[in-house]
């Protein structure tokens, strides 16, 4: 059963992150020209990344809404709904008219669909990792719960791979004219596959047990969000702080790199796409390894390896990019994502273990998604603005370093959660 649940979560998260990352890559390569035409390429990119960031603003709202109903109605129903919303918004992006056809209406429609994407993704992550965490053996929870996390590089791998293939077989003119639409329309096929698999899994046994207990011993309950504010605000802040370096570093390495390679270094977009493609493949393999290591050495220890390692590596990352050597650019990206995996691998189990079943969906989702607004949402914008202002990568590396310090402080205040018995926590009311 656990393998089936893991497979359903992994495929679903892969589809959703494919849709979400596809937008990020398109914002760096296409949307700046088709939806925000301007004489200055970096200004057009900034405008495109602004709509990219708007998707993050909707994620906490999605986390609250999906978390509320996920804690009341169950994980499975909400996971199916999030997949439908995300896939529908992405397919509609593939048929949008551009600025040349309808003027300002084009970026407005693009922004609205991006908001739907963000809302859906805000509810997706919490449900996907919780349904695995609540099915699995506590001694191996870090390993099993890390697999839905691997949906992130899977989705990025898929999105970048499709774009890289199109960039290789099409001229720039054909890609801008119609080729960019193909990856968005392909989302429909992926959604059908994801839904078919997700509908076959069972609801979380821990949630069902908690639901049965509430039915036998009815008590007046506050909304999960209110319970969080009263009893779990410290855990939410820890989750947000832990998310900072992980989220910012990921989007600098995978999204901003496309801007830096093309606009900053004057290289072909294929150099950046291929680097992210290869690095994402390695990232996919290493995330479960880090999850397994967190079962053995603890969530906090492995998380700190990633945060401290990223603080040091980000300077080498840009130094290798500045060589303009495709091999070294790929190496820099790969090592960066391996270090990112040390934070992302244990994260699902770590966040799940911070909260009780009554508020777990809400707590994990809100902590995860609130940080996204000031971390991942702004990372490409801040990095692009710093590049435009200073014409150097050094301030960008310092920016990532600061986020790593925030994460280290958050982990220092966290308790070790490895091997926590989720049902025992509910029995003692923790």
C-alpha positions in Angstrom: 0.0 0.0 0.0 2.7 2.5 0.9 4.4 2.0 -2.5 1.1 2.6 -4.3 0.4 5.8 -2.2 4.0 7.0 -2.9 3.5 6.4 -6.6 0.2 8.3 -6.7 1.7 11.2 -4.8 4.8 11.3 -6.9 3.0 11.3 -10.3 0.5 13.9 -9.1 3.1 16.2 -7.8 5.2 15.7 -11.0 2.3 16.9 -13.1 1.5 19.9 -10.9 5.2 21.0 -10.7 5.6 20.5 -14.5 2.8 23.0 -14.9 4.2 25.4 -12.4 7.8 25.3 -13.6 6.8 25.5 -17.2 5.5 29.0 -16.5 8.9 29.9 -14.8 10.9 28.7 -17.8 8.5 30.4 -20.3 8.7 33.6 -18.3 12.5 33.7 -18.7 12.4 32.7 -22.4 9.1 33.6 -24.1 6.6 35.6 -22.1 8.9 38.6 -21.8 8.7 38.9 -25.7 5.1 37.8 -26.3 3.2 39.3 -23.4 5.5 42.1 -22.1 7.3 43.5 -25.2 9.8 46.2 -24.3 12.9 47.7 -25.8 15.0 46.5 -22.7 15.2 42.7 -22.5 15.8 42.8 -18.7 12.8 45.0 -18.1 10.6 42.7 -20.1 11.9 39.8 -18.1 11.3 41.6 -14.8 7.6 42.1 -15.9 7.3 38.5 -16.8 8.8 37.4 -13.5 6.3 39.7 -11.7 3.4 37.6 -13.0 5.5 34.6 -12.1 5.7 35.9 -8.5 1.9 36.6 -8.4 1.4 32.8 -8.6 3.1 32.6 -5.2 0.8 35.1 -3.7 -2.1 32.7 -4.2 -0.3 29.8 -2.7 -0.9 30.6 1.0 -4.6 31.2 0.2 -4.6 27.8 -1.4 -2.8 26.3 1.5 -5.4 27.8 3.9 -8.5 26.7 1.9 -7.2 23.2 1.0 -5.7 22.8 4.5 -9.0 23.6 6.2 -11.1 21.2 4.1 -8.2 18.6 4.0 -8.2 18.5 7.8 -12.0 18.2 7.8 -12.9 16.1 4.8 -9.6 14.2 4.0 -6.5 14.4 2.0 -7.5 12.4 -1.1 -10.5 14.5 -2.2 -8.5 17.7 -2.1 -5.5 16.2 -4.0 -7.8 15.4 -6.9 -9.3 18.9 -7.0 -5.9 20.5 -6.9 -4.7 18.5 -9.9 -7.8 19.5 -11.9 -7.4 23.2 -11.2 -3.7 23.2 -12.0 -4.1 21.2 -15.3 -7.0 23.3 -16.5 -5.2 26.6 -15.9 -2.0 25.4 -17.7 -3.9 24.1 -20.8 -5.7 27.5 -21.1 -2.3 29.2 -21.1 -1.5 27.2 -24.2 -4.3 28.9 -26.1 -3.9 32.4 -24.8 -3.7 35.3 -27.4 -0.5 37.3 -27.1 0.0 41.1 -26.7 0.3 41.5 -30.4 -3.3 40.1 -30.9 -5.3 41.6 -28.0 -3.0 44.1 -26.3 -3.1 44.5 -22.5 -5.8 41.8 -22.2 -3.2 39.2 -22.9 -1.0 39.8 -19.8 -4.2 40.2 -17.7 -5.5 36.8 -18.7 -2.0 35.3 -18.2 -1.9 36.7 -14.7 -5.4 35.4 -13.8 -4.4 31.9 -14.9 -1.2 32.1 -12.9 -3.2 32.9 -9.8 -5.2 29.7 -10.3 -2.0 27.8 -10.7 -0.7 29.2 -7.4 -3.9 28.5 -5.6 -3.9 24.9 -6.7 -0.3 24.3 -5.9 -0.8 25.9 -2.5 -3.1 23.0 -1.7 -1.2 20.3 -3.5 2.0 20.0 -1.5 0.5 19.5 1.9 -1.9 16.8 0.9 0.7 14.9 -1.2 3.3 14.7 1.5 0.8 14.1 4.4 -1.0 11.2 2.7 2.4 9.5 2.4 3.7 10.5 5.9 0.5 9.2 7.5 0.6 5.9 5.6 4.3 5.1 6.2 6.4 3.5 8.9 7.7 6.1 11.4 11.2 4.6 11.1 11.3 5.2 7.3 9.0 8.2 7.1 11.8 10.5 5.9 12.5 8.2 3.0 9.0 7.6 1.9 7.8 11.2 2.4 10.8 12.4 0.3 9.3 10.8 -2.8 6.6 13.3 -3.4 9.3 15.9 -3.0 11.0 14.2 -5.9 8.0 15.3 -8.0 9.6 18.8 -8.0 12.7 17.8 -10.0 10.6 15.3 -12.0 8.3 18.2 -13.0 11.2 20.5 -13.7 12.9 17.8 -15.7 9.9 17.2 -17.8 9.2 20.9 -18.4 12.8 21.8 -19.1 13.2 18.7 -21.3 10.2 19.5 -23.5 11.4 23.1 -23.9 15.0 21.9 -24.6 13.8 19.5 -27.3 11.6 22.2 -28.9 14.5 24.7 -28.7 16.8 22.2 -30.5 14.4 21.2 -33.3 12.8 24.6 -34.0 14.0 28.0 -35.1 13.7 30.8 -32.6 11.0 32.3 -34.8 8.9 29.1 -34.9 9.3 28.6 -31.1 8.1 32.1 -30.5 5.3 31.9 -33.0 3.7 28.6 -31.8 6.2 26.1 -30.5 6.0 27.4 -26.9 2.3 26.4 -26.7 3.0 22.7 -27.1 4.3 22.0 -23.6 1.3 23.8 -22.1 -1.2 21.8 -24.1 0.6 18.5 -23.2 -0.5 19.2 -19.6 -3.9 17.8 -20.4 -2.5 14.3 -21.1 -0.5 14.3 -17.9 -3.5 15.4 -15.8 -5.6 12.5 -17.1 -2.8 10.0 -16.1 -2.4 11.7 -12.7 -6.1 11.6 -11.9 -6.5 8.0 -12.9 -3.7 7.0 -10.4 -4.7 9.3 -7.6 -8.3 8.0 -7.6 -7.1 4.5 -6.9 -5.4 5.2 -3.5 -7.0 5.0 -0.1 -7.5 7.8 2.4 -4.9 8.3 5.2 -5.5 5.7 8.0 -4.3 8.2 10.6 -6.8 10.8 9.3 -9.6 8.2 9.3 -8.8 7.2 12.9 -8.8 10.8 14.0 -12.1 11.4 12.2 -13.7 8.4 13.8 -12.5 9.6 17.2 -14.1 13.0 16.7 -17.4 11.3 15.7 -17.4 9.3 19.0 -16.3 12.1 21.2 -17.8 15.3 19.7 -16.2 18.5 21.0 -16.5 22.0 19.9 -13.6 22.6 17.4 -12.2 25.8 16.0 -11.2 26.1 12.4 -7.8 24.5 11.8 -6.3 27.9 11.0 -7.4 29.3 14.4 -6.0 26.3 16.2 -2.7 27.0 14.5 -2.6 30.6 15.6 -3.4 29.6 19.2 -1.3 26.5 19.7 1.2 26.0 16.8 2.4 29.5 15.8 6.0 28.6 16.8 6.0 25.5 14.5 4.6 27.6 11.7 7.5 30.1 12.1 10.0 27.3 12.2 8.6 25.8 9.0 8.8 29.2 7.3 12.3 29.9 8.4 13.4 26.4 7.3 11.9 27.0 3.9 13.8 30.3 3.2 17.1 29.0 1.9 15.7 26.0 0.3 13.1 28.0 -1.7 15.3 31.0 -2.7 18.3 28.8 -3.7 16.1 26.6 -5.8 14.6 29.4 -7.9 18.0 31.1 -8.3 19.6 27.9 -9.6 16.7 26.7 -11.8 14.8 29.8 -13.0 17.2 32.8 -12.7 20.0 30.8 -14.3 18.2 31.1 -17.7 18.2 34.8 -17.4 21.8 35.0 -16.3 23.1 32.7 -19.0 21.2 34.3 -21.9 21.1 38.0 -20.9 24.1 38.2 -18.5 26.5 36.0 -20.3 25.2 36.2 -23.9 25.0 32.4 -24.3 22.4 30.3 -26.0 19.3 29.4 -23.9 20.1 25.8 -24.6 23.1 26.0 -22.3 21.0 26.9 -19.4 18.2 24.5 -20.2 20.6 21.6 -20.6 22.3 22.4 -17.4 19.0 22.4 -15.5 17.9 19.3 -17.3 21.0 17.3 -16.2 21.0 18.7 -12.7 17.3 17.9 -12.2 18.0 14.3 -13.1 20.6 14.1 -10.4 18.4 16.0 -8.0 15.6 13.5 -8.5 17.9 10.6 -7.4 19.5 12.4 -4.5 16.3 13.7 -2.8 15.2 10.2 -1.5 18.8 9.5 -0.5 18.8 12.6 1.7 15.3 11.6 3.1 16.8 8.2 4.0 19.8 9.8 5.7 17.4 12.0 7.8 15.8 8.7 9.1 19.3 7.7 10.3 20.9 10.9 11.4 17.9 13.2 12.1 16.0 15.8 10.2 17.9 18.8 11.7 21.4 17.4 11.0 20.7 16.8 7.3 18.8 20.0 6.8 21.8 21.9 8.3 24.2 20.2 5.8 22.1 21.6 3.0 21.8 25.1 4.4 25.4 25.6 5.3 26.6 23.9 2.1 24.5 26.2 0.0 25.8 29.2 1.8 29.3 28.3 0.7 28.5 26.9 -2.7 26.5 29.8 -4.1 29.7 31.8 -4.6 31.3 29.0 -6.5 28.1 28.5 -8.5 28.3 32.0 -10.0 32.1 31.8 -10.5 31.6 28.6 -12.6 28.8 30.2 -14.5 31.0 33.2 -15.4 33.5 30.8 -17.1 30.9 30.4 -19.9 31.9 26.8 -20.1 28.8 24.6 -20.6 30.4 21.7 -18.7 31.3 23.9 -15.7 27.8 25.5 -15.8 26.2 22.1 -15.7 28.5 21.1 -12.8 27.7 24.2 -10.8 24.0 23.6 -11.3 24.2 20.0 -10.4 26.1 20.4 -7.1 23.8 23.3 -6.2 20.7 21.1 -6.6 22.4 18.2 -4.7 22.9 20.6 -1.7 19.3 21.8 -2.1 18.1 18.2 -1.9 19.7 18.0 1.6 17.1 20.5 2.7 14.2 19.4 0.5 14.5 15.6 1.1 13.8 15.7 4.9 11.4 18.6 4.6 8.2 16.6 4.0 8.6 14.4 7.1 10.0 17.2 9.2 7.0 19.5 8.5 4.5 16.7 8.9 6.0 15.8 12.3 5.7 19.3 13.6 1.9 19.2 13.8 -1.0 17.0 15.1 -3.5 15.4 12.8 -6.3 17.9 13.4 -4.2 20.8 12.0 -1.4 18.9 10.1 -2.7 19.8 6.5 -3.2 23.4 7.5 0.0 23.7 9.5 2.3 22.1 6.9 0.7 24.0 4.0 0.6 27.4 5.7 4.2 27.2 6.9 5.4 26.0 3.5 3.4 28.4 1.4 3.7 31.6 3.5 7.4 31.5 3.1 7.0 31.1 -0.6 5.7 34.7 -0.9 8.9 36.3 0.4 11.3 33.6 -0.6 10.7 31.8 -4.0 8.3 34.3 -5.4 10.7 37.2 -5.1 13.9 35.3 -5.8 14.0 35.6 -9.6 12.8 39.2 -9.3 15.4 40.2 -6.7 18.2 38.4 -8.6 17.3 40.0 -11.9 17.0 43.5 -10.3 20.4 43.0 -8.6 22.0 41.9 -11.9 20.4 45.0 -13.6 21.7 47.4 -10.9 25.2 46.0 -10.3 26.0 44.1 -13.5 27.6 41.5 -11.1 26.6 38.1 -9.6 28.2 38.8 -6.3 25.3 40.7 -4.7 23.0 37.8 -5.8 25.3 35.3 -4.0 25.2 37.5 -0.8 21.4 37.5 -1.1 21.3 33.7 -1.1 23.8 33.6 1.8 21.5 35.8 3.9 18.6 33.4 3.4 20.8 30.5 4.4 21.5 32.2 7.7 17.8 32.6 8.3 17.3 28.9 7.7 20.1 27.9 10.0 18.6 30.0 12.8 15.2 28.4 12.3 16.6 24.9 12.5 18.5 25.8 15.6 15.2 26.6 17.4 13.5 23.4 16.1 13.2 20.1 18.0 14.3 16.9 16.4 11.3 15.1 15.1 12.8 11.9 13.5 10.7 8.8 14.3 7.8 10.7 15.8 4.7 8.6 16.4 1.9 10.7 14.8 -0.9 8.7 16.4 0.8 9.0 19.8 1.0 12.7 19.4 -2.8 12.8 18.8 -3.5 10.6 21.8 -1.5 12.9 24.2 -2.8 16.0 22.5 0.5 17.4 21.4 
